[in-house]
């Protein structure tokens, strides 16, 4: 029987009436309300069937880490985070909700911890300038965030680490050579590797997938193959086997603006203002049957080199939590049908 691990990328729609701006500000103030939002989203992912859900991401992926790395009270030097400051707030919040889940089911939930990669953070600060020592300092700090996440977990298991590097293969400002990028990624993933955890890299383009394949410590290459099936043509199964790397295949589209644009054209309307049409995202477009067909395609090409599957990217831009949750449910159904 074929077994895939079902995870998600992280971001999720906010509840109706809650703005992203309010949430960003509330992390410094109304933490109890934010905790409820994070915990509820996490439980929704579990209930939808996600085996290894990412902690719900409602903060800006760069500010979340740079706000700490740029705080002189939280660093011992430029971009060198103090251990006591290398914390992911969302994981601390999840402890209570994971405890509830554990008491209800008897099992600790598995969690995917996503961190913004050193290259992505570096580009936000320095653009195309090349300072390898700074890149490595950022990478070492990211490794410390990961280390604390793993060691501090009590009521959940950190199953998977994901390093998010959307600019790799897309951003023309990347001026580092492959050796420098591999060194930084090895630093960022060193503790995870030491602990024997799966470490994914989440890419928005598969163009330079060979870099993480050659990185000791990263063993899963994330490909947004549902909305960009041509990315699979860039992947050489022989290289995956040579480097003992696996795929995390996107099997459900998350490019919601393109999907809704198709609905607008088909129905000659603005679907964003018609909730009943938005439901078609998961009843007519990203159905279990469509998702299962993608699963079969990627498995036919890469076989047991496919380890993780899930939505292409985050669901933060999707119209409602209910529709996002239904997409995750559709993936779970497709996985069950694939195995039957």
Secondary structure, DSSP 8 states (H G I E B T S, - for coil): ----EEB--SB----TT--HHHHHHHTTS-HHHHHHHHHHHHHHHHHHT-SEEE--B-S-TTHHHHHHHT-GGGEEETTEE-GGG---HHHHHHHHHHHHHHHHHSS-EEEEEEEE-HHHHHHHHHTT---HHHHHHHHHHHHHHHHHHHHH-SSEEEEEEEEE-TTTTT-TT----HHHHHHHHHHHHHHHHHTT-EEEEE-S--TTHHHHHTSTT--EEEE-TTT-GGGGGG--HHHHHHTT-EEEEEEE---HHHHHHHHHHHHTS-GGG-HHHHTHIIIIIS-HHHHHHHHHHHHHHHGGGEEEEEESS--TTSS-HHHHHHHHHHHHHHHHHHH-
